[in-house]
Amino acid sequence: MYVTNDGLLPKRRVRIERGIYRQPSGKYTVCFMLDGRPRFRTVGYDLEMARERRRTLIEAARCGVIATAPQLRFERIAGWWLERLVRMVATGERGERTLESRRYHLERHLLPAFGGWLMREISAQDVCELIEALREDGRSPHTIAGAVATLHHLMRFAVRNSWIAENPVARLETYERPRPLPQPPRVLGQQEIARLFGATLPPYRALIATALFTGMRHSELLGLIWEDVDLCGGLIHVRAQLSRAGGGTPARRMQLKTVSSRRRIPLSPQLVELLENHRAGSAFKAEDEWVFATRNGTPLSQRNAQRSALAHAARAAGLLGEGRRLRFHDLRHTFTSHLIIDLELDVVQVSRMLGHASAATTLALYAHLFDEARHAADIRARMGRSEFAGLLAPKHDPNVTPLPAVAGRRQSPSARERAAGRWGT
């Protein structure tokens, strides 16, 4: 304990030398200038260490790599960041689904890990340990990536306001960052669709059919009310989507993520008839009531729709197993395949039906289907007629007489003849 010459404890810090003071507790505090204002840091009991620490702080301030508010904790900055995001949603600068996702990861993963920490103490190694802890907890790569992305945005917010000097997420090596592999789309064939319908429980048949034959996103599908369904005109108006329930807040209709998501989808006569029967047998058929409702009249949750409706039917139909699963988004892929291959719609038409932000997005996702529908046959024929492919064909031997064709029956092409393009594709 530091005392003065008269044996009394000082009531305030005492100047020892330029920029160095001693606190009543005996610890040294150093002073340096940052952004034109004096800043103080308590550094310990050793005077020489205090001098070295002051020199380090002066140099760090000069280079702009020191925070102005070192005592702010993660939970407080996270609260400010979330309030700012809420205001941006209110003005339309961000979507409600973005807010929903960020709040989920903040409450479920980030605050339990870092809530009481000083913001400046969180390092890149701490972020790596969070990633590893989430993996050990069984979180999916997609969930881990979402948590890290949320932390990255929060840290950028803190750096911009000079509350921390650098973003620890930005310091992660490429191999340390979670990069979930995109799941290959699954497209059901006609026999698989028939088996799926046959195994679907009666209360969910209209839901599965609408997903398959409109290509609507899961949240758009569950957000439908009867006012959106024009059975006389054979149209569905996509105007909203369903939020996720959580934190004591029930699910509700909210605005779509993009302007292009708002669209009209034509319905086949068969689907119109199915929806008419579904409405006639439902206890909730008013214009403002949910198309796909629970027994209590509340909207089906995404979790229940996936597990009780789709997964149950897929399992009963034998469409699962061996690492395979079936998601509602796979039904959207199946519908897209029908638009491109069977109906031969162009990329702009498909993009509008799916509600993509641009045709480029549609082309990037489904280029393989457009190639299969429009170009594959032509490419195979041109390759077969090329001199390069002709190298595979045997040279003509004048001593060999070809076998005559059987009357009334078309000969099957050999592999070489198909390759040479003589039998078409």
VENKA-V17311 format. One record per residue. N is the residue number from 1. RES is the residue in one small letter. SS is DSSP state (alpha for helix, beta for strand, coil for the rest). Layout:
N/RES/SS, N/RES/SS
This chain:
1/m/coil, 2/y/coil, 3/v/coil, 4/t/coil, 5/n/coil, 6/d/coil, 7/g/coil, 8/l/coil, 9/l/coil, 10/p/coil, 11/k/coil, 12/r/coil, 13/r/coil, 14/v/beta, 15/r/beta, 16/i/beta, 17/e/beta, 18/r/coil, 19/g/coil, 20/i/beta, 21/y/beta, 22/r/beta, 23/q/coil, 24/p/coil, 25/s/coil, 26/g/coil, 27/k/coil, 28/y/beta, 29/t/beta, 30/v/beta, 31/c/beta, 32/f/beta, 33/m/beta, 34/l/beta, 35/d/coil, 36/g/coil, 37/r/beta, 38/p/beta, 39/r/beta, 40/f/beta, 41/r/beta, 42/t/beta, 43/v/beta, 44/g/beta, 45/y/coil, 46/d/coil, 47/l/alpha, 48/e/alpha, 49/m/alpha, 50/a/alpha, 51/r/alpha, 52/e/alpha, 53/r/alpha, 54/r/alpha, 55/r/alpha, 56/t/alpha, 57/l/alpha, 58/i/alpha, 59/e/alpha, 60/a/alpha, 61/a/alpha, 62/r/alpha, 63/c/alpha, 64/g/coil, 65/v/coil, 66/i/coil, 67/a/coil, 68/t/coil, 69/a/coil, 70/p/coil, 71/q/coil, 72/l/coil, 73/r/beta, 74/f/alpha, 75/e/alpha, 76/r/alpha, 77/i/alpha, 78/a/alpha, 79/g/alpha, 80/w/alpha, 81/w/alpha, 82/l/alpha, 83/e/alpha, 84/r/alpha, 85/l/alpha, 86/v/alpha, 87/r/alpha, 88/m/alpha, 89/v/alpha, 90/a/alpha, 91/t/coil, 92/g/coil, 93/e/coil, 94/r/coil, 95/g/coil, 96/e/alpha, 97/r/alpha, 98/t/alpha, 99/l/alpha, 100/e/alpha, 101/s/alpha, 102/r/alpha, 103/r/alpha, 104/y/alpha, 105/h/alpha, 106/l/alpha, 107/e/alpha, 108/r/alpha, 109/h/alpha, 110/l/alpha, 111/l/alpha, 112/p/alpha, 113/a/alpha, 114/f/alpha, 115/g/coil, 116/g/coil, 117/w/coil, 118/l/beta, 119/m/alpha, 120/r/alpha, 121/e/alpha, 122/i/coil, 123/s/coil, 124/a/alpha, 125/q/alpha, 126/d/alpha, 127/v/alpha, 128/c/alpha, 129/e/alpha, 130/l/alpha, 131/i/alpha, 132/e/alpha, 133/a/alpha, 134/l/alpha, 135/r/alpha, 136/e/alpha, 137/d/coil, 138/g/coil, 139/r/coil, 140/s/coil, 141/p/alpha, 142/h/alpha, 143/t/alpha, 144/i/alpha, 145/a/alpha, 146/g/alpha, 147/a/alpha, 148/v/alpha, 149/a/alpha, 150/t/alpha, 151/l/alpha, 152/h/alpha, 153/h/alpha, 154/l/alpha, 155/m/alpha, 156/r/alpha, 157/f/alpha, 158/a/alpha, 159/v/alpha, 160/r/alpha, 161/n/coil, 162/s/coil, 163/w/coil, 164/i/coil, 165/a/coil, 166/e/coil, 167/n/coil, 168/p/coil, 169/v/alpha, 170/a/alpha, 171/r/alpha, 172/l/coil, 173/e/coil, 174/t/alpha, 175/y/alpha, 176/e/alpha, 177/r/coil, 178/p/coil, 179/r/coil, 180/p/coil, 181/l/coil, 182/p/coil, 183/q/coil, 184/p/coil, 185/p/coil, 186/r/coil, 187/v/coil, 188/l/coil, 189/g/coil, 190/q/alpha, 191/q/alpha, 192/e/alpha, 193/i/alpha, 194/a/alpha, 195/r/alpha, 196/l/alpha, 197/f/alpha, 198/g/alpha, 199/a/alpha, 200/t/coil, 201/l/coil, 202/p/alpha, 203/p/alpha, 204/y/alpha, 205/r/alpha, 206/a/alpha, 207/l/alpha, 208/i/alpha, 209/a/alpha, 210/t/alpha, 211/a/alpha, 212/l/alpha, 213/f/alpha, 214/t/alpha, 215/g/coil, 216/m/coil, 217/r/coil, 218/h/alpha, 219/s/alpha, 220/e/alpha, 221/l/alpha, 222/l/alpha, 223/g/coil, 224/l/coil, 225/i/beta, 226/w/alpha, 227/e/alpha, 228/d/alpha, 229/v/beta, 230/d/beta, 231/l/coil, 232/c/coil, 233/g/coil, 234/g/coil, 235/l/beta, 236/i/beta, 237/h/beta, 238/v/beta, 239/r/coil, 240/a/coil, 241/q/beta, 242/l/beta, 243/s/coil, 244/r/coil, 245/a/coil, 246/g/beta, 247/g/coil, 248/g/coil, 249/t/beta, 250/p/coil, 251/a/coil, 252/r/coil, 253/r/beta, 254/m/beta, 255/q/coil, 256/l/coil, 257/k/coil, 258/t/coil, 259/v/alpha, 260/s/alpha, 261/s/alpha, 262/r/coil, 263/r/beta, 264/r/beta, 265/i/beta, 266/p/beta, 267/l/coil, 268/s/coil, 269/p/alpha, 270/q/alpha, 271/l/alpha, 272/v/alpha, 273/e/alpha, 274/l/alpha, 275/l/alpha, 276/e/alpha, 277/n/alpha, 278/h/alpha, 279/r/alpha, 280/a/alpha, 281/g/coil, 282/s/coil, 283/a/coil, 284/f/coil, 285/k/coil, 286/a/coil, 287/e/coil, 288/d/coil, 289/e/coil, 290/w/beta, 291/v/coil, 292/f/coil, 293/a/beta, 294/t/coil, 295/r/coil, 296/n/coil, 297/g/coil, 298/t/coil, 299/p/beta, 300/l/coil, 301/s/coil, 302/q/alpha, 303/r/alpha, 304/n/alpha, 305/a/alpha, 306/q/alpha, 307/r/alpha, 308/s/alpha, 309/a/alpha, 310/l/alpha, 311/a/alpha, 312/h/alpha, 313/a/alpha, 314/a/alpha, 315/r/alpha, 316/a/alpha, 317/a/coil, 318/g/coil, 319/l/coil, 320/l/coil, 321/g/beta, 322/e/coil, 323/g/coil, 324/r/beta, 325/r/coil, 326/l/coil, 327/r/coil, 328/f/alpha, 329/h/alpha, 330/d/alpha, 331/l/alpha, 332/r/alpha, 333/h/alpha, 334/t/alpha, 335/f/alpha, 336/t/alpha, 337/s/alpha, 338/h/alpha, 339/l/alpha, 340/i/alpha, 341/i/alpha, 342/d/alpha, 343/l/coil, 344/e/coil, 345/l/coil, 346/d/coil, 347/v/alpha, 348/v/alpha, 349/q/alpha, 350/v/alpha, 351/s/alpha, 352/r/alpha, 353/m/alpha, 354/l/alpha, 355/g/coil, 356/h/coil, 357/a/coil, 358/s/coil, 359/a/alpha, 360/a/alpha, 361/t/alpha, 362/t/alpha, 363/l/alpha, 364/a/alpha, 365/l/alpha, 366/y/alpha, 367/a/alpha, 368/h/alpha, 369/l/alpha, 370/f/alpha, 371/d/alpha, 372/e/alpha, 373/a/alpha, 374/r/alpha, 375/h/alpha, 376/a/alpha, 377/a/alpha, 378/d/alpha, 379/i/alpha, 380/r/alpha, 381/a/alpha, 382/r/alpha, 383/m/alpha, 384/g/alpha, 385/r/alpha, 386/s/coil, 387/e/alpha, 388/f/alpha, 389/a/alpha, 390/g/alpha, 391/l/coil, 392/l/coil, 393/a/coil, 394/p/coil, 395/k/coil, 396/h/coil, 397/d/coil, 398/p/coil, 399/n/coil, 400/v/coil, 401/t/coil, 402/p/coil, 403/l/coil, 404/p/coil, 405/a/coil, 406/v/coil, 407/a/coil, 408/g/coil, 409/r/coil, 410/r/coil, 411/q/coil, 412/s/coil, 413/p/coil, 414/s/coil, 415/a/alpha, 416/r/alpha, 417/e/alpha, 418/r/alpha, 419/a/alpha, 420/a/alpha, 421/g/coil, 422/r/coil, 423/w/coil, 424/g/coil, 425/t/coil
